[in-house]
Amino acid sequence: MSSTAGQVIKCKAAVAWEAGKPLVIEEVEVAPPQKMEVRLKILFTSLCHTDVYFWEAKAQDSVFPRILGHEAAGIVESVGEGVTELMPGDHVLPVFTGECGDCAHCKSEESNMCSLLRINTDRGVMINDEKPRFSINGKPIYHFVGTSTFSEYTVVHAGCVAKINPLAPLDKVCVLSCGISTGLGATLNVAKPKKGSSVAIFGLGAVGLAAAEGARLAGASRVIGVDLNPSRFEEAKRFGVTEFVNPKDHSKPVQEVIVETTDGGVDRSVECTGNVDAMISAFECVHDGWGVAVLVGVPHKDAVFKTPPMNFLNERTLKGTFFGNYKPRSDLPSVVEMYMNKELEVEKFITHEVPFAEINKAFELMLKGEGLRCIIRME
């Protein structure tokens, strides 16, 4: 066991004290892991749009003060009671959703939406005792999606930790714990394009480009990128996108443009924006008889999807996905192996890197729409 096992650890963390205000590097106290929990030493974390969304807290109630962060890689420092599948020294990816292994979802081959550990953006405490493991001078600091990786040490439920190949470079594979796997899995696990098929990707941010990468890996012959920002088009070619459509360049709906240029529609589409109109376009641009559209982006809670029912009767399929249908503990290690085997190119997604002390720079880059993923070095 490590020398710090069972003790409170004092370390640096970037605390969000209030909505939209720069994070402050503070010394926090991290309590030992309780039953079915592990304490991790985070070595690398990256910034995902979800962190920014809940930091801004414009569209939802957010708990403050809290420690954000959920895309990361690290090493197990100590384990709590009942944890048998992880031990100190293991290389791991903490994940914002989990796999308890016992619920109906975990026992189903079709679902990854664990009843116990699926994402909960409102919960700021641990499930075991409904208390946070972070504090400053006795004052509680709340968790974020069960991970809180903007801290040198964090406590996570053991079911939300994927043990990975110890040879995998943590500064690269950290980005596989959220957005990249979400887009990749949406294509490979849900859309499942056949070799030589056509795929439309709506939204060319990191998740959309990961979906395009999935289409490239599947051997799609045409990958059509749809985005309102033309500056993204050149970069997207590196991810297998073969042609581009900017809806602003056309007077008719983009789904009609795609149907006309693909002889009746694409074989598969993947929607990665969360905009409900883009979702409708993604569904209506797939070919009748066999077309499948997959929704990845998270819409506004009051958004309504409208399309004529004949689109379904004409044998188009609409699917949704959560985290690319990957079960975190069972499936993420194999995604890391795709990188290790040089099938999946993770480096393309990493455009910036900053030391932990400059974490607010990562937020500035994302707010400006610059780059894809910014790695934050904890040491």
C-alpha positions in Angstrom: 0.0 0.0 0.0 1.1 3.6 -0.6 2.3 5.6 2.3 -0.6 7.9 2.0 -3.3 5.2 2.0 -6.0 5.8 4.7 -4.8 9.4 5.2 -6.1 12.7 4.1 -4.0 14.1 1.2 -3.4 17.8 0.8 -2.9 18.8 -2.9 -3.6 21.4 -5.5 -7.0 21.6 -7.2 -8.6 24.1 -9.6 -11.8 25.2 -7.8 -14.8 26.8 -9.5 -16.1 29.0 -6.8 -18.9 30.5 -8.9 -20.3 30.4 -12.4 -18.2 31.8 -15.2 -15.4 33.1 -12.9 -11.8 31.9 -13.6 -10.9 28.7 -11.7 -8.6 29.3 -8.6 -5.8 26.9 -7.8 -6.3 26.1 -4.1 -4.9 23.6 -1.6 -7.6 21.1 -0.9 -7.9 18.1 1.4 -8.9 14.8 -0.3 -10.3 12.3 2.1 -9.4 8.6 1.8 -11.7 6.4 -0.4 -14.7 4.8 1.3 -16.5 1.5 0.4 -16.2 0.8 -3.4 -14.2 3.9 -4.0 -10.7 4.5 -5.3 -8.4 7.5 -4.9 -6.5 8.4 -8.0 -3.4 10.6 -8.7 -4.4 12.5 -11.8 -1.4 13.0 -14.2 -3.1 14.4 -17.3 -6.6 15.9 -17.8 -8.2 17.7 -20.8 -11.0 20.1 -21.2 -14.3 19.0 -22.7 -17.1 21.3 -23.7 -19.3 19.7 -20.9 -16.9 21.2 -18.3 -17.3 24.7 -19.8 -21.1 24.3 -20.1 -21.5 23.5 -16.4 -18.9 26.1 -15.4 -20.8 28.8 -17.3 -24.1 27.5 -15.8 -26.2 29.5 -18.1 -28.8 26.8 -19.0 -29.0 24.8 -15.7 -28.5 25.0 -12.0 -24.9 24.2 -11.1 -23.5 23.3 -7.7 -20.7 25.6 -6.4 -18.0 25.5 -5.2 -17.0 22.4 -7.2 -14.0 20.8 -8.9 -14.8 20.2 -12.6 -13.0 17.9 -15.0 -13.8 14.5 -16.4 -11.5 13.6 -19.3 -8.3 12.3 -17.6 -5.8 9.6 -17.0 -3.9 8.7 -13.8 -2.7 6.1 -11.4 -4.6 4.4 -8.5 -3.1 5.7 -5.2 -5.3 3.7 -2.8 -8.6 1.7 -2.8 -11.5 1.5 -0.4 -13.3 -1.4 1.2 -14.7 -4.0 -1.2 -12.6 -2.9 -4.2 -11.0 -6.1 -5.7 -10.5 -5.3 -9.4 -8.1 -2.3 -8.9 -5.0 -1.9 -6.9 -2.5 0.9 -6.2 -0.3 1.5 -9.2 -2.8 0.6 -11.8 -3.0 2.9 -14.8 -6.6 4.1 -15.3 -9.1 6.3 -17.1 -11.8 7.8 -14.8 -15.1 8.0 -16.6 -18.1 10.3 -16.1 -20.4 7.2 -16.3 -20.0 3.8 -14.8 -20.5 0.1 -14.9 -21.5 -1.5 -11.6 -21.7 -4.9 -13.2 -24.9 -5.9 -11.4 -27.8 -4.0 -12.8 -30.1 -4.9 -15.7 -28.2 -2.5 -18.0 -24.8 -3.9 -17.1 -26.0 -7.4 -17.6 -27.5 -6.5 -21.0 -25.2 -6.8 -24.1 -27.2 -3.9 -25.6 -26.9 -1.2 -23.0 -24.1 0.8 -21.3 -26.5 2.9 -19.2 -25.7 1.6 -15.7 -28.6 2.2 -13.3 -26.3 3.0 -10.4 -23.5 4.9 -12.0 -24.8 6.6 -15.1 -24.0 10.3 -15.5 -25.6 12.6 -12.9 -24.6 16.2 -13.5 -26.5 17.4 -10.4 -24.9 15.2 -7.8 -21.9 16.9 -6.1 -21.3 14.1 -3.5 -20.3 10.4 -3.4 -23.0 7.8 -3.7 -21.8 5.8 -0.6 -22.5 8.4 2.1 -23.8 11.5 0.1 -20.8 13.5 1.2 -17.9 15.1 -0.8 -14.4 13.8 -0.4 -13.0 17.3 -1.0 -12.7 20.1 1.5 -10.9 23.4 2.3 -10.5 24.2 6.0 -13.5 21.9 6.7 -15.7 23.6 4.1 -17.1 21.1 1.5 -16.0 21.4 -2.1 -18.4 19.5 -4.4 -17.7 16.8 -7.1 -18.6 16.9 -10.8 -20.0 13.9 -12.7 -18.2 11.6 -10.2 -14.7 12.4 -11.5 -13.5 15.9 -10.6 -10.2 15.5 -12.4 -9.0 19.2 -12.1 -7.3 18.1 -8.9 -4.0 16.3 -8.3 -5.9 13.7 -6.4 -9.5 12.7 -6.7 -11.9 10.0 -5.3 -14.0 8.1 -7.8 -16.4 5.1 -7.5 -14.6 2.0 -8.6 -17.2 1.3 -11.2 -16.3 4.5 -13.0 -12.6 3.5 -13.5 -11.2 1.7 -16.5 -8.0 -0.2 -15.9 -5.8 0.2 -19.1 -2.5 -1.0 -20.6 0.3 0.4 -18.4 2.4 1.0 -21.5 -0.2 3.4 -23.0 1.0 7.1 -22.8 -1.4 8.8 -20.3 -0.9 12.2 -21.9 -2.5 10.8 -25.1 -5.1 8.3 -24.0 -6.6 10.7 -21.4 -8.8 12.1 -24.2 -10.4 8.7 -24.7 -12.3 8.9 -21.5 -15.1 11.1 -22.9 -15.5 12.9 -26.3 -13.3 10.9 -28.6 -14.8 7.5 -27.6 -18.3 9.0 -27.7 -17.9 10.0 -31.4 -15.9 6.9 -32.4 -18.4 4.5 -30.8 -21.4 6.3 -32.3 -20.1 5.3 -35.7 -18.4 2.0 -35.0 -20.9 0.6 -32.5 -24.2 2.2 -33.4 -24.2 3.5 -37.0 -22.0 0.5 -38.2 -21.3 1.7 -41.7 -20.3 -0.9 -44.2 -17.1 -0.8 -46.2 -17.6 1.5 -49.3 -20.7 3.2 -47.8 -21.5 6.9 -47.4 -21.7 8.7 -44.1 -22.7 12.3 -43.2 -21.3 13.8 -40.0 -23.1 16.8 -38.6 -20.8 19.0 -36.5 -17.1 18.9 -36.9 -15.9 19.6 -33.3 -13.9 16.9 -31.5 -16.8 14.5 -31.1 -17.8 14.9 -34.8 -14.3 14.4 -36.0 -14.0 11.3 -33.8 -17.2 10.0 -35.5 -15.5 10.8 -38.9 -12.5 8.9 -37.7 -14.8 5.9 -37.0 -16.2 6.1 -40.6 -12.6 6.2 -41.9 -11.8 3.1 -39.8 -14.9 1.3 -41.1 -13.8 1.9 -44.7 -16.6 4.4 -45.7 -15.9 5.7 -49.2 -17.7 9.1 -48.8 -17.7 11.0 -45.5 -19.6 14.3 -45.8 -18.9 16.8 -43.1 -21.7 19.3 -42.3 -20.8 22.4 -40.4 -21.6 26.2 -40.3 -17.9 27.0 -39.7 -15.9 26.7 -43.0 -12.6 27.1 -41.1 -13.1 23.5 -39.8 -13.2 21.9 -43.2 -9.5 21.8 -44.0 -8.7 20.2 -40.7 -11.5 17.6 -41.1 -9.8 16.1 -44.1 -7.2 14.6 -41.7 -10.0 12.7 -40.1 -11.3 11.1 -43.2 -13.8 13.7 -44.3 -14.0 13.7 -48.1 -16.4 16.5 -48.8 -18.1 19.4 -47.1 -21.5 21.0 -46.9 -22.1 24.4 -45.2 -25.9 24.8 -44.8 -25.4 28.6 -45.1 -24.3 28.1 -48.7 -27.7 26.7 -49.8 -31.2 28.1 -50.0 -32.8 24.7 -49.4 -32.6 22.5 -46.3 -29.3 20.8 -46.0 -30.9 17.3 -46.0 -32.3 18.0 -49.5 -28.8 19.0 -50.7 -27.3 15.8 -49.3 -30.1 13.6 -50.8 -29.6 15.2 -54.2 -25.8 14.7 -54.2 -25.9 11.1 -52.9 -28.5 9.6 -55.2 -31.3 9.4 -52.6 -29.4 9.9 -49.3 -26.4 8.7 -47.3 -26.3 5.2 -45.9 -25.5 6.5 -42.3 -25.5 9.8 -40.5 -24.1 10.9 -37.1 -25.3 14.1 -35.5 -22.9 15.7 -33.0 -24.2 19.2 -32.4 -27.2 18.9 -30.1 -29.1 21.3 -32.3 -32.6 19.8 -32.9 -32.8 21.1 -36.5 -29.5 19.4 -37.3 -30.9 16.2 -35.7 -33.9 16.4 -38.1 -31.6 17.0 -41.0 -29.4 14.1 -40.1 -32.4 11.8 -40.0 -34.0 13.1 -43.2 -30.8 12.9 -45.2 -30.4 9.1 -44.9 -31.5 6.7 -47.7 -34.9 5.0 -47.5 -34.8 1.3 -47.2 -31.6 1.0 -45.1 -30.5 4.4 -43.9 -29.6 4.8 -40.2 -29.2 8.1 -38.4 -27.5 8.3 -34.9 -28.0 11.1 -32.5 -25.0 12.0 -30.2 -25.4 15.7 -29.4 -27.4 16.6 -26.3 -30.3 18.9 -27.1 -32.0 21.5 -24.9 -34.3 19.7 -22.5 -37.4 21.2 -24.0 -36.4 20.6 -27.6 -38.9 18.5 -29.7 -37.9 16.4 -32.7 -40.5 16.6 -35.6 -40.5 14.6 -38.8 -43.2 13.0 -40.9 -43.9 9.4 -39.7 -43.6 8.2 -43.4 -39.9 8.7 -43.0 -39.9 5.8 -40.6 -42.4 3.7 -42.6 -40.0 4.1 -45.6 -37.5 2.1 -43.6 -35.2 4.8 -42.2 -33.9 4.1 -38.7 -33.2 6.7 -36.0 -31.0 5.7 -33.0 -29.6 7.5 -30.0 -26.3 6.7 -28.2 -24.7 7.5 -24.9 -20.9 7.4 -24.7 -20.7 5.6 -28.0 -22.4 2.5 -26.4 -19.1 1.7 -24.7 -19.3 0.1 -21.3 -16.6 2.0 -19.4 -14.7 -0.8 -17.6 -15.3 -3.6 -20.2 -14.8 -1.7 -23.4 -12.5 1.3 -22.9 -9.4 -0.8 -22.5 -9.9 -2.1 -26.1 -10.2 1.5 -27.4 -6.8 2.2 -25.8 -5.5 -0.9 -27.6 -6.8 0.5 -30.9 -4.5 3.4 -30.3 -1.6 1.2 -29.2 -2.0 -0.9 -32.4 -1.8 2.4 -34.4 -5.4 1.9 -35.8 -6.7 5.0 -34.0 -4.7 8.2 -34.2 -5.3 10.1 -31.0 -2.6 12.8 -31.5 -4.6 14.5 -34.2 -7.2 15.5 -31.6 -4.6 17.1 -29.3 -4.0 20.7 -30.4 -2.8 22.4 -27.2 -1.1 21.7 -23.9 -0.8 23.8 -20.8 0.6 23.3 -17.3 -2.0 22.9 -14.5 -1.3 26.5 -13.2 -2.5 27.8 -16.5 -5.7 25.8 -16.7 -7.8 28.9 -17.4 -6.0 29.2 -20.7 -7.6 26.0 -21.8 -11.0 27.5 -21.0 -10.1 30.6 -23.0 -9.1 28.5 -26.0 -12.3 26.6 -26.0 -14.5 29.7 -25.6 -12.7 31.1 -28.7 -13.3 27.9 -30.6 -9.6 27.3 -31.0 -8.3 23.8 -31.3 -9.9 20.5 -30.4 -8.4 19.2 -27.1 -6.1 20.9 -24.7 -4.1 18.6 -22.4 -3.5 20.0 -18.9 -0.3 18.6 -17.3 -0.8 18.2 -13.6 2.9 18.1 -12.7 
